[in-house]
Amino acid sequence: MRPLIVVIVDWILNSSAFVPLNSRARPQDRIPSLDGLRAISIVMVLFGHLAGTRGFPVSYAIGNRLGLAEVGVHVFFVISGYLITRLLLEELERHGRISLQSFYIRRTLRIFPPYYLFLGVLLVLSAVGLIVLGSSDLPRALTYTSNYDEHRTWFVGHTWSLSVEEQFYLMWPLLLVASGRRRAIVIAAIVVVLAPIVRIVSWEWLGLSGDAIGSRFETVADAIAIGCLLAATRTWLHQQPLYMRALSSPWFALVPLVGIAAQTLHDHPVADFLVGVSVINVAAALTIDWCVTYASGRVGRVMNATPLVVIGTLSYSLYLWQQLFLNRSASNAMSAFPLNIVLVSAAAAASYLLVERPALNLRRRIEAWRRRPAPAPAAPILAPAPLRDGQVVPDRAS
């Protein structure tokens, strides 16, 4: 008999239920390689959180030194900035305006349903005594302010990054609409330049901890901002011969390796806050651009292969549910490898099928309804005029 995890993976890869919704879109509407990048990012996060769990061959000390979970989250941030900005700018180019209402409807149906389901499960588990939550855990998580709570417990520990994302979704479209494309891009560039200084000031003069600096919006916003800049300047960058020579060089393979290596600076806070984090962000942005540009090459075919696309499609649900099972402080069987990763996969698949996918389908129906052309005005009704010499002549339209 095949192991359970093999059966689950085989079912996922061969089930039409897990075909991403955007695979049905026109090719020009899809951004190639992004699902593959999401897959790699979530695998990095899962590896970092598996390290030190019972039965996993990598210790917490080694996993912490590699810092893959942190790099994976930064890649997610850069992808978010790039994707959201690209979609907003395309809408602006097509229609001459950005519909904030449409944007927030799309984000609400994409993010809220699985997220609040997860929080509801935590509430039930806490009520029956299976887990212990802090007094501020759920209020902070419910309001997407966990990134300003240093005392959050493990079960909501990962919601800090989701809070950062939600704060970005709230502010960036408003900024684009209020200030215009050019000024918004300038502001994003200023954020990229100033964020390292904000991190140093927070560490040296404000006395914030490393955990706080690694999660507060103002200290991590440069990761998202550099994705915004990539989306806004990519056409111009691809017109620069020097940039394209660098992007197509065989030596470009060193860029993601440099980004991962920069994470080793986290033992030296000043260097990390000033240089290391920025190197990770720049390396992530360049890698995203390379993967999207060369999606038809050998690496691109791997990035867009079905297994990675499926994992990338499930990445949000995987990120949500992994915290329940990848707990290195727990001694129960559900937190031991490999059962813990099987349970994470099963929970993510169930969340995607039962909540995330129906919500995405609803979003598509709402978008189709909103794009439906208004009905043509009815033909004017001509009222009969008084008889003149035995004839009926048309009068003005009623």
N, C-alpha and C positions, 0 to 999 in steps of 0.2 A: 504494500500500500504506500502511495506517495505521501510525503510529509504534508501536513495541513497547510503550511505556508506556500508550498509549491502549488497545491490545488487552488488556493485563493488567488495567487498571482496569475495562474493560467486562466482562471475564470474572468478576472478583471481584463486581461489583455484580449480575450476573445469575446467579450460581451459587448453587444452594441449599446448597452445602457451606459457604457463608459466612453463612448465616442464623444469627444468634446463638441459642444454646441457650435463653436466657431469653425469646426471643420466643414460645416455645411455652408459656410459663407463663401462669397466669391474669393478667389485667390488674392485679389488686390486688397481685400478687406482684412486679411490676416497678416500678422507680423511674424514672419518665420523665425524659428529658433527660440522664441520667448518661453514656450512651454518647456523646451529642453533645459533652458537656463533656470527656470523655476524648479525643475526636477533636481538639477545639480545642487541648487541652493538648499532645498528642503532636505536632501540627503546629507548635506554638510551639517545642517541643524540637528537632524536626528542622530548623526554620528556623535556630535558633541554632547548631546544629552544622554546617549546610550553609554558613553564612557563612564565607568565607575558603577554601572548597574550590575546587579548580581548575575554572574554567568557570562558577562561580556568580556572578551579577551583584552580590551584596552582599559587601562586604569584612568581614574579621573585626572590624576596628575598629568598624564600624557595628553589626554583629551584637552585639558585646560591649556597646556602649553601650545598645542597646535592651534587652538582658537578657531576651529572651523565653524562652530555655531555662530560666532560673532561675524565672521566673514560672510556666511550665508545670509544673515539678516541684512547686512549692508548691501549685498547684491539685490535682495528683495526691494530695499528702499530705492536703489538706483533704477531698477526695472519699473517701479511704481511711478517715479518722477518722469521717466522716459515715456511710458505708455500713456499716462493720463495727459501729459502735455501734448504728445503727438495727436491723440484723439481730439483734444480741445482745439488745437490749431487747425486740424483738418476740417473740423466743423466750422470754425471761423472763416476759413478759406472758401468753403462750399456755400455757406449761407450768409456770410457777412456779419454774423453774430454768434454768440454762445448762449445756448438756452440753459440757464442755471437750474431751472425746474427739471428739465430732462436729465441733466447730469446727476442731481441729487436723487432722483427716482432710481436711476440706474445703480448708483452706489448703494442706496438703501437696500434694494432687492439683492444686490450681490453680496453685501457684507453682513447685514443685520440678522437675517434668519438663522444661519448656522451658528453665528456668534452667540445670540441670545439663547439658542437651544443649549449650547455648551454651558453657559452660565446657569441655565435652569437645572441642568443635570448636576452641576456643582452644588446648587442650593439644596436639591433633594438629598444628595449624598451627605452633605453637612447636617441636614436635619435628622437623618437616621443614624448619625454618628460614625459613618464610614471614613470621613475625612474631616480635618479641622481647618477652618478658614479664620483669618483675622477679621477683626471688626470692620476694617476699612476695605477689605478685599472686594466684596461685591459692589458696594456703592461706587468705588473707584472704577471698577471694571465696567459697570453699567453705564457710567458717564464718560468712558474713554479718557480717564485721567490717571490711569495706573502708572504712567511714566513719571508721575510726580509723587509716587508713594514708594519710598525706599523699604518699607516694612511689609510689603506684600508677601504672601506665602507662596510656596512653590507652585501650587495648583493654578494660580493666576499670574505667576511670575512672567510668563511670556506675553501677557496682554499689554505690556509696556509698548512693544513694537506696533501692535494693532492700534494703540492709542495715538502713537506718532503718525501712523498712516491716516487715521481718521481726522486728526488735526490738520494734516496736509490737504485732505479732500475738502475740508471746510474752508480753508483759507485761499488756496491757490486759484481755483476758478473765479472766486470773487475778486482777487487781485488782478487777474487777467482782464476781467470785464471792466473793473474800475479804472485801472491805470493804462490799459492797452498792452498790446504784445511787446513793443519795444521796451517800455519802462519795466514791465514784469520780468523780462529777460535780464535787464540790468540789475534788478533787485535780486534775482536768483544768483547772478554772478557775485554780487556783494555778499550774499549769504555764504557762498563757497569760500570767499576770502576771509570773512570775519569769524566764521565758526571756529577755526583753530584758536583764534585769540580769545573767543568766549570760553572755550574749554580751559585754556591756561588761566584766565582770570578766575574762573569758577574753582579751579584747583588751588591756585596759589593765594588768592585773596578772599574768596568767599567761603573757603573751607568745605566745599562739597566733596562727597566721596566719589571714588571711581565709578561705582555703580550708578550714582545719580548723574554723573557727567555722561555716562554711557547710555542714558535713557531719556533725559529731558529733551524736549523738542528743540530748544534753542542750541543745544550742544550736538545734536545729530542731524539737524535739518540739511546740512551740506550734502549728505549722501543723496537725499531726494532732489535737492537743488541741482546737483550735477547731472542727474538724469533729465531734469527739465531743460538744462542747457544743451545737452546732447540732442534732444528732440528738436529744439529751436534752431540749432546751428548746424545740424547734420548735413543739410543740402549744401551749405557754404563750405563746410569742412571737406566734403567730397569733391569740391572744385579746386582744392589746394593740392598741387602735385606732391609737395613734401609730405603732407599728411597721408595721402594715398600710397605713396611709396613705403612709408612706415607701416601702414595698415596691411599691406600686401607682402611685407618682408617675412622670410622664414623666422627671423629673430623675434617676431611678434609673439611667438609662443612663450617667451620669457615674461610677458606682461602679466598674465594671471598668476604665474609663479611668484613674481615680485609682490603682487597684491597679497597672496597668502603668506609670504615670508614677512611682510610688514606687520602682521598680527603678532609676531614674536616680540615686538616692542612693548607689549602691554605690561611687561615687568618694569618698564622705565616710563612712568606716567607722562613726564614732561615731553619726552621725545614722541611718545605715542600720540598724545593729544595735539601736538603741534605738527607732526609729520606723518606718523604711522597711519592714522585714520584717513587722512587726505590721500595718501598713496593707495590705500585700499579702495577708496571711492573712485579715484581716477582710473585705476586698473579695471575696476568693475565696469565703468562706463565704456572704456575702450574695448573691453572684451565683448560687451553687448553689441557695440557697433560692428565689430569684426564678425560676430556670429550672425547678425542680421544681414550683413553685406554679402557674406560668402556662404549663404545657406544651402547652395547647391553643390558645394564641394564635399570632400570626404567627411570632414568633421561635421559639416552642415547636415549631411544625410543621417549621421548618428544623432545629432541634436533634434532632428525632426522625425526620428523613428518612433514607432508606436509605443514601445515601453516607456521612453522618456516623456512622450506627449501625455500618456495616461498618468504618470506620476506627477507631471507638472499640472495637469488638470485637477488632481486631487491635493495639490500642495497646500491650499488654504485649509481644507479639512484636516489634513495630516498635521499641519502646524497647530490647529486648534486642539486636537485631541491627544497629541503626544504627551502633554504635560501630566495627564492622569496616570500614564503607565511607565514613562521613562523617568522614574523617580529613584535616584541612587540612594536616597535615605530610607526607602521602604524595604521591608524584608518579606513582604507577601509574594506569593507565586506569580501574581499578575505583573509584578514589576521586575521579574527575572527574565533574562534573555534565554531563548528567543521568543518565549510566549509574549513578552511585552510588545515586541514589534509586530507580531501577528495581531494582537488586540488593537494596536494603534491603526493598523491597516484596515481591520474589519470595522472599527468605529468610524474611520474616515470614509470608507466606502458607503456605509449605511447613511452617514450624514450627507454625503454627496447625492445619493440616490433619493433619499426621502425628503431632504430639505433644500439643499443647494440647487440641484438640477430643476426641481419644480419652480423654485423662485426665479431661476434664470429663464425658464420657459415663460413664466408670467411676465417677466421683464420684456421678453421679445414680443409678446402679444400686445403689451402696452405701447411699446415703441411702434409696432405696426399700426396700431389704432391711431396713435398721435400723428403718424406720417400719412394717414389716409386723407386724400384730397377732400376739401369741403364740397358738399353737393352743389351742383350748378343752380343758379337762381331760376326759379320758375318763369316760364314765358309770360309776358304781360297779358293780362286779360283785358280785352277790349269791350267796353260797355256800349251797348247799342244807343245810338243818339235818337233824338226825336225824328219821327217820320217827316220826310220832306218830299212832297210830290210822289208819295207812295213808295219811296225807297228808304232802306236802312243804311245809314252811312256810319263808318267808325268814328268814335269820339276819342278823347284822350285815354290813355291806359289808366285803369282804376287803381 
